[in-house]
């Protein structure tokens, strides 16, 4: 028997308590029984204070929702999990652990229905990191913040990017 707030086995793979789809009150079906979260990692290269920050983008594999598009690592939250913790956990599973010391710069919350939210946290890291670690990720690239919008972006990330960009830029201030 599985614990409601921990990982469990499903078809030979580890599943988590938040894995699954939910039909929201706005009529849309979304991934994450308890909502979802993702992390935009930002790095300001040494000697460029006030300059152009770079962000980590993840190329979603063909096996993922909207495969072939760029986004940030993220996924379903577990029961009782805070968005910051869930976003860092998902990132560790998909592209690796964020180097220390890292710090929360800000967040954007998309709340299309009362029972579901997607929170994107912006996290400053001291160095670049990341590599594809599972089937969800085809590639990882560090991209200047001013060039992100020119990529083929996941629809949800594309909608959030105008809200995230000022937060990303504040990391370089």
Residue frames relative to the residue before (quaternion, step in Angstrom):
aa qw qx qy qz dx dy dz
X 1.0000 0.0000 0.0000 0.0000 0.00 0.00 0.00
X 0.3598 -0.7568 0.5068 0.2021 3.59 -0.89 0.90
X 0.4683 -0.6253 0.5421 0.3096 3.51 -1.26 0.50
X 0.5166 -0.6810 0.4115 0.3162 3.62 -0.88 0.82
X 0.7711 0.3407 -0.2031 0.4980 3.62 1.09 -0.45
X 0.6871 0.4533 -0.3005 0.4817 3.60 1.13 0.37
X 0.6657 -0.4893 0.3597 0.4336 3.58 -1.26 0.07
X 0.0322 -0.7726 0.6339 0.0151 3.55 -1.25 0.48
X 0.5583 -0.6209 0.4428 0.3267 3.57 -1.26 0.34
X 0.0628 0.7525 -0.6545 0.0379 3.55 -1.07 0.83
X 0.8460 -0.0945 0.0396 0.5233 3.58 -0.51 1.15
X 0.7228 -0.4398 0.2472 0.4722 3.58 1.01 0.79
X 0.6767 0.4337 -0.2949 0.5168 3.60 1.27 -0.04
X 0.4999 -0.6205 0.5015 0.3370 3.55 -1.18 0.50
X 0.0877 -0.7672 0.6345 0.0324 3.54 -0.88 1.01
X 0.3149 -0.7452 0.5620 0.1726 3.57 -1.21 0.47
X 0.6870 -0.5177 0.3185 0.3982 3.56 -1.23 0.44
X 0.7113 0.4597 -0.2633 0.4619 3.61 1.08 -0.60
X 0.4824 0.6762 -0.4370 0.3450 3.58 1.26 -0.17
X 0.5809 0.5562 -0.4467 0.3920 3.53 -0.87 1.00
X 0.4830 -0.6554 0.5052 0.2862 3.51 -1.30 0.35
X 0.1318 -0.7620 0.6297 0.0737 3.52 -1.24 0.59
X 0.3115 -0.7035 0.6006 0.2176 3.57 -1.03 0.80
X 0.2636 -0.8015 0.5251 0.1109 3.53 -0.57 1.22
X 0.6651 -0.5334 0.3616 0.3774 3.54 -1.26 0.45
X 0.6420 0.4986 -0.3379 0.4744 3.61 1.20 -0.31
X 0.6182 -0.5927 0.3198 0.4053 3.59 1.32 0.18
X 0.6082 0.5576 -0.3541 0.4401 3.61 1.24 -0.22
X 0.3207 -0.6969 0.6055 0.2119 3.53 -1.23 0.61
X 0.0204 -0.8182 0.5729 -0.0449 3.57 -0.75 1.08
X 0.4989 -0.6433 0.4996 0.2960 3.55 -1.27 0.58
X 0.7162 0.4116 -0.3379 0.4511 3.54 -1.00 0.92
X 0.3069 -0.7854 0.5119 0.1641 3.57 -0.12 1.29
X 0.7758 0.2803 -0.1424 0.5471 3.59 1.08 -0.76
X 0.6733 -0.4298 0.2834 0.5307 3.58 1.24 0.40
X 0.2995 -0.7483 0.5690 0.1631 3.54 -1.31 -0.04
X 0.0992 -0.7860 0.6081 0.0502 3.55 -1.30 0.34
X 0.0861 -0.7794 0.6189 0.0456 3.52 -1.26 0.52
X 0.3150 -0.7528 0.5531 0.1677 3.56 -1.28 0.36
X 0.1641 -0.7175 0.6694 0.1004 3.52 -1.01 0.94
X 0.1756 -0.7844 0.5897 0.0780 3.54 -0.56 1.20
X 0.0945 -0.7945 0.5997 0.0130 3.54 -0.91 0.98
X 0.0728 -0.7722 0.6310 0.0124 3.52 -1.08 0.87
X 0.1702 -0.7475 0.6341 0.1006 3.52 -1.00 0.90
X 0.3874 -0.7425 0.4903 0.2413 3.59 -0.37 1.21
X 0.6169 -0.5819 0.3954 0.3528 3.55 -1.08 0.84
X 0.8043 0.2585 -0.2153 0.4899 3.53 -0.99 0.90
X 0.6780 0.4659 -0.3057 0.4793 3.60 1.23 0.19
X 0.1493 0.7997 -0.5646 0.1393 3.61 1.06 0.66
X 0.7919 0.2110 -0.1993 0.5373 3.55 -0.79 1.02
X 0.5994 0.5846 -0.3448 0.4242 3.58 1.31 -0.06
X 0.7603 -0.3867 0.2957 0.4300 3.50 -1.35 -0.36
X 0.2463 -0.7612 0.5773 0.1635 3.61 -0.59 1.06
X 0.2845 -0.7135 0.6068 0.2045 3.55 -1.28 0.41
X 0.1915 -0.7805 0.5873 0.0958 3.56 -1.13 0.71
X 0.4595 -0.6603 0.5239 0.2800 3.52 -1.19 0.63
X 0.0593 -0.7740 0.6301 0.0197 3.54 -0.89 1.01
X 0.2649 -0.7471 0.5980 0.1183 3.51 -1.17 0.79
X 0.2755 -0.7259 0.6052 0.1758 3.57 -0.88 0.96
X 0.3375 -0.7676 0.5166 0.1731 3.55 -0.56 1.21
X 0.4560 -0.7035 0.4797 0.2590 3.56 -0.88 0.98
X 0.6599 -0.5066 0.3718 0.4118 3.59 -1.24 0.31
X 0.6356 0.5397 -0.3243 0.4467 3.60 1.21 -0.40
X 0.6448 0.5120 -0.3064 0.4778 3.59 1.30 -0.18
X 0.6464 -0.4810 0.4167 0.4209 3.54 -1.31 0.32
X 0.8319 0.0210 -0.0800 0.5487 3.58 -0.82 1.05
X 0.0592 0.8291 -0.5477 0.0955 3.56 0.91 0.96
X 0.7402 0.3712 -0.3036 0.4714 3.55 -1.11 0.76
X 0.6429 0.4695 -0.3326 0.5056 3.58 1.28 0.11
X 0.4588 -0.6670 0.5217 0.2692 3.54 -1.32 0.41
X 0.0838 0.7748 -0.6185 0.1001 3.53 -1.09 0.79
X 0.5096 -0.5687 0.5039 0.4036 3.52 -1.27 -0.51
X 0.5750 -0.5671 0.4301 0.4035 3.61 -1.12 0.42
X 0.2800 0.7562 -0.5585 0.1944 3.55 -1.05 0.73
X 0.0899 0.8007 -0.5905 0.0467 3.52 -1.33 0.00
X 0.8063 -0.3213 0.2247 0.4429 3.51 -1.37 -0.27
X 0.3774 -0.6910 0.5734 0.2266 3.53 -1.15 0.75
X 0.4178 -0.6672 0.5524 0.2742 3.55 -1.16 0.60
X 0.6811 -0.4615 0.3643 0.4364 3.57 -1.27 0.29
X 0.8514 0.1393 -0.1247 0.4901 3.57 -0.81 1.03
X 0.5225 0.6480 -0.4122 0.3703 3.60 1.24 -0.05
X 0.4084 -0.6975 0.5375 0.2403 3.56 -0.97 0.90
X 0.6219 -0.5825 0.3656 0.3745 3.62 -1.03 0.72
X 0.6373 0.5246 -0.3455 0.4463 3.63 0.90 -0.82
X 0.6843 0.4804 -0.2842 0.4693 3.58 0.87 -0.95
X 0.6644 0.5070 -0.3029 0.4581 3.58 0.95 -0.86
X 0.6454 0.5211 -0.3215 0.4566 3.57 0.99 -0.82
X 0.6707 0.4792 -0.3023 0.4787 3.60 0.95 -0.83
X 0.6234 0.5290 -0.3416 0.4634 3.62 1.03 -0.71
X 0.6648 0.5005 -0.3024 0.4649 3.57 0.87 -0.96
X 0.6456 0.5169 -0.3230 0.4600 3.58 0.95 -0.85
X 0.6430 0.5242 -0.3266 0.4528 3.59 0.94 -0.86
X 0.6582 0.5097 -0.3019 0.4647 3.59 1.04 -0.78
X 0.7678 0.4117 -0.1886 0.4532 3.58 0.96 -0.90
X 0.8442 0.0967 -0.0059 0.5272 3.61 0.91 -0.87
X 0.6634 -0.4945 0.3055 0.4711 3.61 1.26 -0.08
X 0.6138 -0.5687 0.4143 0.3579 3.54 -1.30 0.40
X 0.4908 -0.6451 0.5065 0.2940 3.53 -1.09 0.80
X 0.4662 -0.6820 0.4801 0.2950 3.59 -0.90 0.88
X 0.4040 -0.6847 0.5599 0.2334 3.53 -1.23 0.64
X 0.6095 -0.2314 -0.7567 -0.0486 1.52 -2.10 1.27
X 0.1282 -0.7608 0.6291 0.0950 3.55 -1.01 0.79
X 0.1304 -0.8039 0.5767 0.0642 3.56 -1.18 0.49
X 0.4935 -0.6353 0.5157 0.2948 3.50 -1.18 0.71
X 0.2329 -0.7751 0.5757 0.1164 3.57 -0.76 1.07
X 0.7330 -0.2937 0.2266 0.5701 3.59 1.01 -0.83
X 0.2306 -0.7712 0.5744 0.1492 3.54 -1.29 -0.10
X 0.2163 -0.7234 0.6392 0.1461 3.51 -1.37 0.40
X 0.1500 -0.8001 0.5786 0.0501 3.55 -0.87 1.01
X 0.1618 -0.7520 0.6363 0.0589 3.54 -0.83 1.13
X 0.0297 0.8162 -0.5704 0.0871 3.58 -0.53 1.21
X 0.0407 -0.8532 0.5200 -0.0004 3.58 0.29 1.24
X 0.7768 0.1322 -0.0668 0.6120 3.58 1.26 -0.36
X 0.6438 -0.5633 0.3592 0.3730 3.56 -1.14 0.65
X 0.7614 0.4089 -0.2034 0.4601 3.59 1.00 -0.78
X 0.7765 0.2772 -0.1610 0.5425 3.62 1.20 0.03
X 0.0369 0.7772 -0.6274 0.0305 3.56 -1.06 0.86
X 0.1781 -0.7135 0.6582 0.1611 3.52 -1.35 0.36
X 0.0990 -0.7968 0.5958 0.0189 3.55 -0.63 1.17
X 0.1438 -0.7611 0.6281 0.0746 3.56 -0.86 1.02
X 0.1695 -0.7785 0.5992 0.0786 3.55 -0.70 1.11
X 0.2506 -0.7306 0.6156 0.1565 3.55 -1.11 0.74
X 0.0561 -0.8232 0.5620 -0.0573 3.54 -0.58 1.25
X 0.2828 -0.7478 0.5798 0.1574 3.58 -0.76 1.07
X 0.0902 -0.7913 0.6044 0.0171 3.56 -0.94 0.97
X 0.5382 -0.6708 0.4142 0.2981 3.60 -1.09 0.70
X 0.7993 0.0841 -0.0387 0.5937 3.60 1.22 -0.35
X 0.5814 -0.5632 0.4546 0.3715 3.54 -1.28 0.35
X 0.0451 0.7758 -0.6267 0.0580 3.55 -1.13 0.69
X 0.5589 0.6631 -0.4260 0.2578 3.53 -1.33 -0.17
X 0.1425 0.7334 -0.6564 0.1045 3.48 -1.22 0.80
X 0.5927 -0.5617 0.4182 0.3979 3.61 -1.12 0.48
X 0.0890 -0.8317 0.5477 0.0177 3.59 -0.72 1.07
X 0.8051 0.1111 -0.0955 0.5748 3.61 1.15 -0.22
X 0.7718 -0.4067 0.2529 0.4182 3.54 -1.35 0.04
X 0.6042 0.5976 -0.3564 0.3883 3.62 1.17 -0.35
X 0.7676 0.3620 -0.1493 0.5073 3.57 1.16 -0.59
X 0.2249 -0.7754 0.5777 0.1202 3.57 -0.83 1.01
X 0.8006 -0.0597 0.0771 0.5912 3.58 1.05 -0.74
X 0.1938 -0.7279 0.6449 0.1291 3.51 -1.37 0.38
X 0.0494 0.7922 -0.6063 0.0478 3.59 -0.93 0.92
X 0.3226 -0.6880 0.6112 0.2213 3.52 -1.24 0.59
X 0.0712 -0.8288 0.5519 -0.0584 3.54 -0.58 1.25
X 0.5044 -0.6171 0.4886 0.3551 3.63 -0.94 0.74
X 0.5879 -0.6212 0.3891 0.3423 3.58 -0.92 0.93
X 0.6579 0.5294 -0.3115 0.4358 3.60 1.02 -0.75
X 0.7045 0.4618 -0.2635 0.4701 3.62 1.21 -0.34
X 0.4446 0.7231 -0.4446 0.2861 3.61 1.25 -0.20
X 0.6865 0.5113 -0.2975 0.4229 3.61 0.79 -0.99
X 0.6357 0.5470 -0.3278 0.4349 3.62 1.18 -0.39
X 0.5766 0.5772 -0.3702 0.4442 3.58 1.29 -0.11
X 0.5075 -0.5774 0.5085 0.3879 3.60 -1.23 0.26
X 0.0980 -0.8492 0.5189 -0.0062 3.56 -0.16 1.35
X 0.5830 -0.5196 0.4972 0.3781 3.54 -1.30 0.53
X 0.5905 -0.6287 0.3672 0.3482 3.60 -0.85 0.95
X 0.6764 0.4892 -0.3045 0.4588 3.60 0.88 -0.86
X 0.6592 0.4898 -0.3039 0.4828 3.57 1.00 -0.80
X 0.6137 0.5485 -0.3408 0.4543 3.58 1.03 -0.78
X 0.6728 0.4899 -0.2942 0.4699 3.60 0.96 -0.84
X 0.6983 0.4715 -0.2691 0.4665 3.60 1.06 -0.74
X 0.5469 0.6799 -0.3921 0.2914 3.60 1.07 -0.72
X 0.6537 0.5014 -0.3587 0.4389 3.70 0.81 -0.70
X 0.6530 0.4849 -0.3062 0.4947 3.61 1.17 -0.52
X 0.6850 0.4987 -0.2713 0.4566 3.58 1.11 -0.73
X 0.5866 0.6287 -0.3700 0.3519 3.59 1.01 -0.77
X 0.6727 0.4697 -0.3349 0.4634 3.68 0.79 -0.75
X 0.6198 0.5264 -0.3424 0.4706 3.59 1.09 -0.66
X 0.6321 0.5270 -0.3186 0.4703 3.58 0.97 -0.89
X 0.6864 0.4898 -0.2872 0.4545 3.59 0.84 -0.96
X 0.6187 0.5546 -0.3541 0.4293 3.61 1.09 -0.62
X 0.5585 0.6042 -0.3896 0.4138 3.60 1.20 -0.38
X 0.6917 0.4686 -0.2650 0.4814 3.58 1.18 -0.58
X 0.5218 0.6629 -0.4101 0.3466 3.60 1.24 -0.16
